[in-house]
Each structure stands twice: as structure tokens, then as C-alpha cells.
């Protein structure tokens, strides 16, 4: 019996084998599901990535057993969106490898309709990002550990310096106060000595205050040795560190970088710390507003002879009244932290010769900072 022919005279079986051979050369996972969610087609990458034989799942929904139980409801919801006709759905989820380990996959999904416009197939293309995400998490943890150690070291240095610098004026204040008390115990205290002691107490108090102001100036300046650096590269690297945290909360990170941006003068780790702090605040703002989804856009531009970095989130935003107080000490209403993150970030940027400010805007919070270009 003659085999059925395709449109160009090629037997359908040969045409299918030809297409399968092409799909099997693709490193990404390719799966096709019918309108009821049954597996209709797959490529060799599915077997290689998971250790399972996907031929066992053909014509069934048994492939869903690869999805961890805690992710099943979310995957079913995504399938329902696709089956209802939504196109270009992006998502990430785990599949259970045959050895019991978890494989993290990044999926791009679309649909194929019949002549009547009804969804006939759901086509999903996935990339194994397990190692990439593990490396990102390790890099993020490494950066957080560095930041933690820096904070501990700075706190230790400040405590030691303050204890040393304040010891003398506080000792003098105590001595003059005791001498004054003894004068007051006398039947006829010597007024000149008492006034002189009070003046000395005032002088030592001013000295202690000046010491604290010097410490604050030291913290504001930091110990920086700015060098010419690629700001766009710093932004890309920092955003890559924050993407896992943002995506785990349903928040998309969008980067919009200026082309041909000249090098800026700065310290990369300080700029990273500022940007991470701003992005963490944005994530927290979206989370605290109980938004299921959100976005954070980070952009670089050239403005007024400076490099300008803007962080714009989809949270509730900041009105003019709150924007005027956002840098006040302990102004934060966060459950954790002392509310000094923005103050420290502003000090770091000002130490670079730039400026950091909050743009009053609702909804959606916007914070900018600038950095000088390298000479």
C-alpha cells in the first residue's frame, strides 16, 4: 500500500522523522501538548535533561508527575491560561529528575490554533537554568557575606574610635562635675571656680559633639579609591544578583541601558551596594503592598553632564510629604532594619561626587542617583 503523501510529495512518516531529527538537534527542551494537556510531542533534550523516557508520557498527562507537588497548582494555572488562548507566557518551574534531584527550567510558551481559531496545541520551549541559578545564588550570597563583614568591621572600627575619642571629654566632664558638686557642698562656695568648672563642662561637651560629627563625616566619606569603570556592566551584574530574589516574588526586573555610556568614576562594590539596597527596597514595597506581580526597571542615562541611574518600581510609590522625610533617621516603617539604608546609600553616592534623591510619584516609586564621568 502506498504511504500517504505530504504537501510536497514526501511521505508523512518521512516528513515526521525529518522534523523529529531537526528537533533533536536543539539543546532546549521542546514539548507539545494537546488542548487537554496530553503530551503530543517532545524532543531528545527532554530525556537528556530529566533522565526520563518521555515516550512513556505520550498521549497522557503523566508528565505532570515530574512537577513537584508544591508547584502543581501554579503549572495547572499556566496551562489553563494557554488553553484559554493566551500566548507568549513565560514562567519557571522545577521538574523532578529520575535521580530525585530538581531541575530548574525557564519556559517560553505559545499556542497553535486550528482553522476555526480554537487552541489545538500548546508549545513549550524550556532551557535548563539549574547551574546558572545556582551560580547566581552563590554570587549573591557571596556579595551579601562581604557586605555583612564590611558592616561588622565598620561597626567595630566606629565603636573603637568613638570609645577612644569620647573617653577624654567624658572623663573631664565627670571630673569637673564632681569638683562642682564639692564646691556646692561648701557653706560658701567659690562662685568663680564654680563658673569656671561649668564653662569647662560646656567646652568638653562641645568637644564630644565635635568628635561625633567627625565620625559621621568619616562614615559619609567612606574609604574609597574611585576608578574609571563601566557603569552599565555594574548595573547588569547587580541586577543579575537580584533577579532570583525578585522572581521568587513574581517581580520582573527590566534593564534599560544607555548606549555608548562613557566610563564613570567610582568604586564598583559601593555602587553595587547602593543599587542592591534600592532594588531590595523596591521588592519590599511591592511585597508589603500585597501585589501578586510587579516590576522593577533600572535605567542608565546621560543627564546634565553626569551618568544618571534610575530605579522605578510598580509599588505604591512615595508622595511629596513622605519623600521629604525619607532620609530622616529611623524614618523607615519596615519590620526589620533601622531605616538607615537610604541615608547610607546617599552618603556613598555623595562621597563619589554624585547625588541621590527620591522623586515623588504615585503609584510606582522612583529613585535616582548620579555619578560623575571619568576625566
Buried (B, 14 or more C-beta within 10 A) or exposed (E): EEEEEBEEEEEEEEBEEEEEEEBBEEEBBBBBBBBEBBBBBBBBBBBEBBBBEBEEBBEEBBBBEBBEEEBEEEBEEBBEBBBEEBEEBEBBBBBBBEEEEEBBBBBBBBBEEEEEEEBBBBBBBBBBBBEEBEEBEEBBEEBEEEBEEEEEEBEEBBEEBBEEBBEEBBEBBEBBBEBBEEBEEEEEEEEEBBEBBEEBBEBBBEBBEEBEEEBEEBBBEBEBEBEEBBBBEBBBBBBBBBBBBBBEBEBBBEBEBBEEBEBBBBBBBBBBBBBBBBBBBBBBBBBEBEBEEBBBBBBBBEEEEBBBBBBBBBBBBBEEEEBEEBBEEEBBEEEEEEBBBBBBBBBBBBBBBBBBBBBBBEEBBBBBBBBBBBE
